[in-house]
Amino acid sequence: MIDSHVHLNRREFDGQAAQVVARARQEGVTGFLNVGYDLASSRESIALAEADSAILATVGIHPHDALILADEHGKLTTAGERALEELAEMAAHPRVVAIGEIGLDYYRDLSPRPAQHAALAAQLSLADRVGLPVIFHVRDAWSETLEHIDRCGVPLRGGVLHAFSGDQDAVIWARQRGFLLGIGGPVTYKNSRLPDLVATAGVDMILLETDAPWLPPVPYRGQRNEPSYLPHTLKKVAEILATDPNAVDSRTTESFVGLFGEPAAQSQRSSP
């Protein structure tokens, strides 16, 4: 199994990342994609990936921090232009395999919406410039995000709709554009809509993720999530699709490698 979205650099794992990774390996998790959400976490993700060949990194600015790049009116700032160039420099690192997580978040609305839109557009352009796929964060802004992506242009290298919580139309939209869906702990929750959406998507569109330290699967709800819990999500997805967990593991790993590359092999990737 590969955990396609984790935040081992978070304070919830302070001083424990190595032990968390070791526990995950004991449960069969062989690769990890540590996802950046601002400049500091992007640098921390790279450091983790440099220290462990099973970890890959992403770099990006989360919509909560869109003001790093743009003002409240949606205009890129001088500081934002410098931040984009810093992201571009980090993206050249051989262990960095995606831009993200980026997107729109209308649930918390921690940044003005014009700034969120401007930050997303700028980073979509950056992803194409550096030749990397995109990891999207979308919360309570599905129609706006999908319209924005279509308006800016679907990333040339594709991408993942992380922590997927869209509807059937969003699944169809993603299929038509070659996007993958990040499926994590919420698929195990009672009354979740995700099982029906997973059944519509099918195994070929799915990546497994934890989003640790958040969104733990049943039976760990209410606790700190970690990658060692990924088998619970795998088992639930296999149950929904009426197939063998090993088949889901194999196909989701194949999809991950097809989009991001083999974790241990990325140390050999040439800088763009």
Secondary structure, DSSP 8 states (H G I E B T S, - for coil): -EEEEE-TTSGGGTTTHHHHHHHHHHTT--EEEE---SHHHHHHHHHHHHH-TTEEEEE---GGGGGGTB-TTS-B-HHHHHHHHHHHHHHTSTTEEEEEEEEEETTT--S-HHHHHHHHHHHHHHHHHHT--EEEEEES-HHHHHHHHHHH---TT-EEETT----HHHHHHHHHHT-EEEE-GGGGSTT-SHHHHHHHH-GGGEEE---BTS---TTSTTS---GGGHHHHHHHHHHHTTS-HHHHHHHHHHHHHHHH--GGGGGG----
